[in-house]
């Protein structure tokens, strides 16, 4: 899981850096030079979708998704494990369905191109496929091997 977290985090950090630099250059070009860069809006939209979807994988790999453990605290250890498995399996099912639907959508919209750059809409839908499938993989791994990482990993640099 650590490798998945690091890879997804590195991708996200690089994408955010590109987004920030590109936005700063676009603002400078528009307001200082008076020459707007038209393609930055399309690229920023594409990057945002990829950042969110790959970020979901990183969050799941590092156990940082929001959870509400109101019921879990009232259950025995065995029942907590069963509840965790049920939620995990339901999540995997939903995420696989989401990836499948995004892939089908990508296939039907592959011919559509963005207005300025002419990039296929398939690349937007592919971000959802990658994010949902990657998160499903991490979740399924946790259902199958819960003992592999019993405690959430914490980045001490944030505290």
C-alpha positions as CSV (number, residue, x, y, z in Angstrom):
1,X,0.0,0.0,0.0
2,X,2.9,2.3,0.8
3,X,4.1,2.2,-2.9
4,X,0.6,2.9,-4.2
5,X,0.2,5.8,-1.8
6,X,3.6,7.3,-2.8
7,X,3.0,6.9,-6.5
8,X,-0.5,8.4,-6.3
9,X,0.8,11.2,-4.1
10,X,3.7,12.0,-6.4
11,X,1.3,12.1,-9.4
12,X,-1.0,14.4,-7.4
13,X,1.8,16.7,-6.2
14,X,3.3,17.0,-9.7
15,X,-0.2,17.7,-11.2
16,X,-1.0,20.4,-8.6
17,X,2.4,22.0,-9.2
18,X,1.7,22.1,-13.0
19,X,-1.8,23.5,-12.3
20,X,-0.5,26.2,-10.0
21,X,2.3,27.3,-12.4
22,X,0.1,27.2,-15.4
23,X,-2.6,29.3,-13.7
24,X,0.0,31.8,-12.5
25,X,1.4,32.1,-16.1
26,X,-2.1,32.4,-17.5
27,X,-3.0,35.2,-15.0
28,X,0.3,37.0,-15.8
29,X,-0.3,36.7,-19.5
30,X,-3.9,37.9,-19.3
31,X,-3.6,40.8,-16.9
32,X,0.0,42.0,-17.3
33,X,0.7,41.2,-21.0
34,X,-2.9,41.5,-22.2
35,X,-2.6,38.2,-24.1
36,X,-4.8,35.5,-22.5
37,X,-3.8,31.8,-23.0
38,X,-7.0,30.1,-24.1
39,X,-6.0,26.5,-23.5
40,X,-5.2,26.8,-19.8
41,X,-8.9,26.4,-18.8
42,X,-9.2,23.1,-20.6
43,X,-5.9,21.7,-19.2
44,X,-6.8,22.9,-15.7
45,X,-10.2,21.1,-15.9
46,X,-8.5,17.9,-17.2
47,X,-5.9,18.1,-14.4
48,X,-8.4,18.7,-11.7
49,X,-10.3,15.5,-12.6
50,X,-7.1,13.5,-12.6
51,X,-6.0,15.0,-9.3
52,X,-9.3,14.1,-7.6
53,X,-9.5,10.6,-8.9
54,X,-5.8,9.6,-8.3
55,X,-6.1,11.4,-4.9
56,X,-8.9,9.1,-4.0
57,X,-6.5,6.1,-4.5
58,X,-3.9,7.8,-2.3
59,X,-6.5,8.5,0.4
60,X,-7.7,4.9,0.4
61,X,-4.2,3.6,0.4
62,X,-3.3,5.7,3.5
63,X,-6.7,5.2,5.2
64,X,-7.6,8.8,5.0
65,X,-11.1,8.7,3.7
66,X,-13.8,10.0,6.0
67,X,-15.4,7.4,8.1
68,X,-18.1,7.5,10.8
69,X,-17.5,4.8,13.4
70,X,-20.6,5.3,15.5
71,X,-21.8,1.7,15.2
72,X,-18.4,0.2,15.0
73,X,-17.6,1.2,18.6
74,X,-20.6,-0.7,19.9
75,X,-19.7,-4.0,18.3
76,X,-17.5,-6.9,19.3
77,X,-14.2,-7.4,17.5
78,X,-15.7,-10.2,15.3
79,X,-18.7,-8.1,14.4
80,X,-16.5,-5.1,13.6
81,X,-14.5,-7.4,11.2
82,X,-17.7,-8.6,9.6
83,X,-19.1,-5.0,9.2
84,X,-15.7,-3.9,7.8
85,X,-15.8,-6.8,5.2
86,X,-19.4,-6.0,4.3
87,X,-18.7,-2.3,3.8
88,X,-15.5,-3.1,1.9
89,X,-17.2,-5.6,-0.4
90,X,-20.1,-3.1,-1.1
91,X,-17.5,-0.4,-1.8
92,X,-15.6,-2.6,-4.2
93,X,-18.8,-3.5,-6.0
94,X,-19.8,0.1,-6.3
95,X,-16.3,1.2,-7.4
96,X,-16.1,-1.6,-10.0
97,X,-19.5,-0.6,-11.4
98,X,-18.4,3.1,-11.5
99,X,-15.2,2.2,-13.4
100,X,-17.2,0.0,-15.8
101,X,-19.7,2.8,-16.5
102,X,-16.9,5.4,-16.9
103,X,-15.2,3.1,-19.4
104,X,-18.4,2.6,-21.3
105,X,-19.0,6.4,-21.3
106,X,-15.4,6.9,-22.5
107,X,-16.0,4.6,-25.4
108,X,-19.1,6.4,-26.5
109,X,-17.5,9.9,-26.1
110,X,-14.1,9.1,-27.5
111,X,-15.0,10.8,-30.8
112,X,-15.9,14.1,-29.0
113,X,-13.0,16.6,-28.7
114,X,-12.5,19.6,-26.5
115,X,-13.0,22.9,-28.2
116,X,-9.6,24.4,-28.0
117,X,-7.0,21.6,-27.8
118,X,-9.0,19.0,-29.6
119,X,-8.3,16.4,-26.8
120,X,-10.6,13.4,-26.8
121,X,-13.1,13.3,-23.9
122,X,-12.0,9.8,-23.4
123,X,-9.1,11.1,-21.3
124,X,-11.5,12.8,-18.9
125,X,-13.5,9.5,-18.5
126,X,-10.3,7.5,-18.2
127,X,-9.5,9.4,-15.0
128,X,-12.7,8.1,-13.4
129,X,-11.8,4.6,-14.6
130,X,-8.3,4.7,-13.1
131,X,-9.5,6.3,-9.8
132,X,-12.4,4.0,-9.3
133,X,-10.5,0.8,-10.3
134,X,-7.5,1.8,-8.2
135,X,-9.6,2.6,-5.1
136,X,-11.4,-0.7,-5.6
137,X,-8.1,-2.6,-5.8
138,X,-6.9,-1.0,-2.5
139,X,-10.2,-1.6,-0.8
140,X,-10.3,-5.3,-2.0
141,X,-6.8,-5.8,-0.8
142,X,-7.8,-4.6,2.6
143,X,-10.8,-6.9,2.7
144,X,-8.7,-9.9,1.7
145,X,-5.7,-9.0,3.9
146,X,-6.9,-6.9,6.8
147,X,-3.9,-7.8,9.0
148,X,-1.4,-6.5,6.4
149,X,-2.0,-2.9,7.7
150,X,-4.1,-2.9,10.9
151,X,-3.3,0.7,11.8
152,X,-3.7,3.7,9.5
153,X,-0.5,5.1,8.2
154,X,0.1,8.6,9.4
155,X,2.3,11.2,7.9
156,X,4.0,12.7,11.0
157,X,5.1,15.8,9.0
158,X,1.5,17.0,9.0
159,X,1.3,17.1,12.8
